[in-house]
Amino acid sequence: MDSEGVHNWLSNTASPHAGPGGPDTHSPSSTALSEEWVTVIDISSTSQGCYLGFDRNNRLIDLRARYQYPAHPAPPSPVPASSVSSPTMNALIDDAALLDDDDDDVSFDEETGEPTRGRENGANGENGFDDSSEEEEDDDEEEAQRIRKDFIVDEDEDDAEEARRKRRREKRKRPREDREEDDLDEEDLELIGIKPQREESQSKFKRLKRGPRRDEDGARGGVDDIFADELEEQEERRPRGLNDEFDDFIEDDVFSDEEGQREREDLEVARPSRRTGLDLPVDISDLNIDGAALEDFKAAFGDGTEYDFALEQEDIWEQKQAEQDRHLILDDVFEPQQLKEKLLTEEDNLIRFTDVPERFQLARKPYAGLELTEDEFKEEAQWISQFLLPSQQNRLSPRLYEPFTRSVLQALEFMINEQYEVPFIANNRKDYFIHVETHGSGQKEEAVQLLRPKELWSIFELDLKFRALIERRRGLQKTYDELKSTNIAPDDLFETMVPKAVTLEELSDLYDYLYFQYSSQIKDLALTSNGDANGVVLSQKKANTKSIYETIRQSRAQGMVRGYGMKGDDFAKNVAREGVTTYADDPSDSPANLADTLIDETFADGNAVLRAGRNLFVEEIVTNPRFRKYLRAQIYSKGVFDCYRTDRGLRKIDESHPYYEFKYLRNQTFASFIGSPSLFLRMLKAEEEGMIEVKVRINNADSLKRDLAAHMKTDNYSDVADAWNKEREKVVAQAFDKTMHILGRIVKETFKSDCEDRLAEECREEFDARLDQAPYQPEDMHKGTTPRCMALSIGRGIPGKDPVHWVVVGDDGRASEYGTFVELAPADSERAIPEGKDVAALIDVIQARDVEVLGVSGFTPETRKLVSYLNTMVEAHKLQHGGANNTDDDRERRYPDRRLEVIIVNDEVARLYHTSQRARNDHPAWNPLTHYCFALARYLQDPMKEYASLGNDIISLNFHRSQSLLPEEKLMQKLEMALVDKVNLVGVDVNEAAADPQIANLLPYVCGLGPRKAQHVLRVVSVAGGFVNTREGLLVNDKGTAMTLKVWNNAASTLNISFDESVDDSEFLDSTRIHPEDYDIARKMAADALELDEEDIEAERQKNGSGAIMKLLVKGNQQDRVNDLVLEEYAIQLERNLNAKKRSTLETIRAELIEPFEELRREYEMKLREEDIFTMFTGETSDSSKSA
């Protein structure tokens, strides 16, 4: 083909980078690569050894370097342009693998055709090339190879040349692996000897077009438009699979940098997925390739299955992901902390749906798998009674101790076996704890309630401690049993003391004894059980450590112990006066002489032997459980506490310091802290801070040491006996001091826990007193009625200068009106000053809203001035509460002296509420001081609801000046007990709880429920339409089960469901405190009160259902007739026929039939203590004011 043919070839290609598709020919004459491609001139005999061709500008180009021809191939036979020459396949692949991607470009002189190398930093700038015709010869073969590779002369324009080279350098930066993964296009397949198949049908995959830049691209025109048809034709002929990934192989050499970058971005977007290997367009059997060449080809390019394993893993992952998408759980959507805060973890769900009261599940969680035997159950009753009886001596006579123990056993039966919570037992099983004594004449004495709610809660707490005791005891017993399996002799001391251990401290003594006596055996057990020998847990390091006492036992020094004449346990028995007294025997040799005879390699002299024997015997006494028990009893009965200042305390504690009162405290007995547990806790707090050191000692310790030594000394008179008695005195004194050091620390911790319990109980009692307040009751109004309240506050302002915020809250607990007033000062006739202009507006609000009480509080002493203004206004205008605020004469006669009260309200809840997120959620547009007034008004309406709404923030309230010394968990448990008692006393309307969040806050404190179960109840009620008609509907409901049976039994009598005569299945008894188990008794009492016989009762039931009798009683307003019933006869019959004690329960039934859910709390505390008001208005306490 002549130069015109070469020019035509270039004109018909999309880019000069598209490789020739013809066969590799090595004829010395010119041979056409294909029918339409450039002529190749074989000049392999030249020094360069290249295939050269002409471009359309008649310039020579190096085809071998450009298209990776082999350097010295074997001369092939000429073949037609459409066929494939295979002998060069191996050489082609091998040579291609050796080519360097970073070779420099090479150009050829237009006249001579010789290669020339561009100079760096030439006239064209950095990375440019010099256009001069100066030639350079390079004899280095590697440099020649580098020059020959990947070069083709392009357009003459320097700018286009530089842009093309820049793009090429960027492409070379790609790792070789990326380029090797690219697919081969049609021309490259022809070049390496593979004949592509041409598809007749058009490919369904088209090259992606640039969307957002369509207008910009459409304006380019030029060369792209010239070759557009050829490009589309080649796209249609291009085999699918092999070449699609190499679409970016073609580079434009006339585009600017910006255009080239856009082109590469478009090609990257258009790049097909590399999910498959080489998708050969033809059957391999149809190719004219020998086996060796095919193997080489596969070795270089693969067979398309190399990444199948990755694709399979991807498919598996996608399948799993799709499965997870179909079955999403909360863990997939929320963080674990969020689920924990919302009580939605798997553990929360388990608690929610387990048929055990929620508080029982949480409290007994550490002992969930512990089941008490019958003997242990009876032992627990005795154990708890021993703890409780000392505190009952002022209330119960000694003859009631035995009935008291039986009552404790019955209470445990209710709690453990029947899963009843404390309020249920106190309200529905109180007959079992009432003891009535009778004399011989049959005259009955006054009944005594043996167990009150306070004692029942103590039983609940002590049950948990007893379970911990049993768990530890079983662990120790199991360890001892395993020790016996190692063939140790039976240990009488351990077997005797374990059943007598009644505290964890005594079990710890037994643990120390076991470890001392059988340390080597326990270590062996620990090593074979990963450090845990049941009750004895040892680290791996400790299990491999040999104690000094083991060393002494393995030496001859152990013989010194026998010289003392008795065993350590015999001495402990003498001290505790258990069994027969044991007397010591004196050896024939003195201690020093005996020690000299026991020298060995471990202890090389007599003094060392004597010290070793003494220490071993001292440790035997110190670890003896009997001796520790005796000495512990001495500490509690004769022990005293002393405080000693440290150097830091000497500098810090002065007369104004809070620790000054016990800076020099001495000789304080245990009994002195019983009434003031906070003092001891403050002392320990000061010790933690390094201010003082608290020490416990026994009065007259020296005298006690002499008495103890007397139990070991002999009465013999000789020098040897005297020497041994002196040695025994040393042993006793050393054992006493060491035991006191150990027990002193343990006693302090035990007494600290006891003082914490006492202080927490004081906080509970204070909180119970605050909860025990009914809603404010205006004069002549029914107790328990919710009043309409107006609360006002000046905040930290001054009346007359700053606005007074106010809120009116209706009897439904919702705010009906709010605003601010400024001028509320009363008139001064002497000074001719009229009353404030806002007084009339305030009076209008009071009368329009029928306000029944005014509540005031604030953060400044100026609040008292506001109270004075309001009282003056009420007196001047004769304001009365509620409907009495009018001038009607009849009203005046009906409501005489119904003066509107102005009350200073306890604001401890309002202070927490007014800046909380809950307040902002309730009323986003309100001012914080308006939130404050809103909380004051609702506190007047029901203090218990406001306290319950605080949740865990209850511990932020101040119940005792030293409550900060308590662990928050212990304080919260005690405060929760008070809430549970009062909520179950008052009751909760479950339907109102579903509609009112304030009432819903009470639901977690209902018997059997908790935060999780209460959530579930509200959810089920909401699904059922937000309303249930009967208590039974909470147990059996087509919309879902709100409660399980045991939980329902606990909660039923507390949940109030209002009676509605218009609803057929509405039950009057569901609106009372009567438990469903007693409904039949209540119906029997109602029938007897109505004087209905059996036939009348049956007829009413047939006509109006099981609740017909109660409806008849209520409809006729005849509840008072039950007062005529003689309940004693009912109680006798129930106990005789059903073995059920119901005397007190019958009284409850009668009271509930007359007035359902009567308000049992005491009246609202209208007058606060001056100390409390002072703290509210000033922020100072009595202690802080004294310090100031």
Protein Blocks (a to p, Z undefined) as FASTA:
>chain_A
ZZklmmmmmmmpfbfklccfbdcdfbfbdcdfbfkbccdddfklpmnopacdddfkopac
dfklmnopafbdcddddddfkbccfklmmmmmmmmmmpcfkbccddddfklopacdddeh
ilnoghiacfbfbdcddfbfklmmmmmgopacddfblklmmmmmmmmmmmmmpcfklmmm
pccdfklmmmnopacdddfbdcfbdcdddfklmmmmmmnnmmllmmmmmmmmmmmmpcgh
jlmmmmmmpccfkbcfklmmmmmmmmmmmpccffbccddfbdfklpccdfklmmmmmmmn
onolmmmmmmmmmmmmmmmmmmmmmmccfklmmcfklmmmnopafklmmmmmpccdfklm
mmmmmmmmpccdfklmmmmmmmmmmmmmmmmmmmpcfklmmmmmmmmmmmmmmmmmnopa
fklmmmmmmmmmcccdddfkopacddddfbafklmmmmmmmmmmmmmmmmmmmmmmmmmm
mmmmnopacdfklmmmmmmpcbfklmmmmmmmmmmmmmmmmmmmmmmngopahjaccdfk
lmmpccfklmmmmmmklmmmmmnopafklmmmmmnopajdddddddfbdfklmmmmmgcf
klmcfklmmmmmmmmmmmmmmmpmklmmmmmmmmmmmgccdddddfklmmmmcfklmklm
mmmgghiafklmmmmmmlmmmmmmmmmnomaccddddehklmmmmmmmmmmmccbdcfkl
mmmmmmmmmmmmmmmmmmmmmmmmmmmmmmmmmmmmmmmmmmmmmmmmmmmpccdddehi
aehiacddddddehjacehjaccddddddfkopafbdcddfblcdcdfknopacdfklmm
mmmmmmmnopabdcdddjbfklmmmmmmmmmmmmmnopaehjllccbfklmmmmghiacc
dddddfklmmmmmmmmklmmmmmmbcfklmmmmmmmmmmmommlmmmmnmmmlmmpcfbf
klmmpcfklmmmmmmmmmmmmmmmnopafklmmmmmklmmmmmmpghiafklmmmmmmmm
mmnnopafbfklmmpcckbcfbdfklmmmmmmmpccdddfklmklcfklmccbdfklmmm
mmmmmmmmnopafklmmmmmmmnojklmmmmmmmnopmmmmmmpcfklmmmmmmmmnopa
fklmmmmmmmmmmmghiafbdcddfbacfklmmmmmnopafklmmmZZ
